[in-house]
Amino acid sequence: MRNIDEHTITRAFVQRIEGCDNPRLKEVLTSLVTHLHDFAREVKLTEAEWMAGIQFLTRTGLMCTGQRQEFILLSDTLGLSMLTIALNHAKPPGCTEATVVGPFHTDDAPHVAQGADIARDAPGKPLDVDVTLRSTDGTPVANAEVDVWQADDAGKYDVQYAGLAERRARAVLRSDAQGRVRFSTIVPTAYPVPTDGPVGQMLVATGRHPWRPAHLHFMIKASGHEMLVTHLFREGDPYLDSDVVFGVRNSLIVQMPANPAKPGRHLLRHDFVLNPSH
């Protein structure tokens, strides 16, 4: 096909991938390019604007490291991460809801025993956590892998500090025979997502704030159940209704009151309900 113009180029692209032998790839790419072309036509995209977009994506890639994933942050702040979660993680009534992974999960969190202090001198008010894992029929979920991570009182994750000797405010634990997981950490506080990169520039340009409400991250893997990636948000946080990554769910908001048994400490109790895999 020659003399392709703005009206015929989309059809030309679709014809070019007719020979694709991967049906799902063909479906996704056809839809993606069709929407991209429609978008460009709708807004009458200029060459200068498209080049600015390419430069933005290039800077986003250059910000990515082993400790920081700027593209995940971009996906989160555009609402795309929560959209894919909503599409893929519908659960039966009563199950704990899923939310975003976020850009600061790592695969090298230390494995610790029940009752451990996972804060490891991270600044913050002491928090005792006592959670239980159950299946939809109420059965305790034993020997599940529970990956926990959070920001400190300064609003930073350990990977945002240079030169730390060990991971802190993150750990992997195993649930006991009763499905319980107990550890101590620090009370989470609200914090801004990093604004020193292209995502931060996008937030400023669009008049948005960068704040996330206080939360603890949980990634739970248990035999016979779907993996659960979720947060527990601290009740009363001022950013619960304007989370920059759209991740808050009412069912995930919890209290963290003073611990009556341990003066000077706070307490978090919660039951997670896991969805059996089919």
Buried (B, 14 or more C-beta within 10 A) or exposed (E): EEEEEEEEBBEEBBEEEEEEEEEEEBEEBBEEBBEEBEEBEEEEBEEEEEEEEEEBEEBBEEBBEEBBBBBBBBBBBBBEBBEEBBEEBEBEEEBBBBBBBBBBBBEEBBEBEEEBBBBBEBEBBBBBBEBBBBBBEEEBBBEBBBBBBBBBBEBBBBBBEEEEEEBBBBBBBBBBEEBBBBBBBBBBBBBBBBEEBBBBEBBEEEEEEBBBBBBBBBBBBBEEBBBBBBBBBBEEBEBBEEBBBBBBBEEBBBEBEEBEEEEEBBBBEBEBBBBBEE
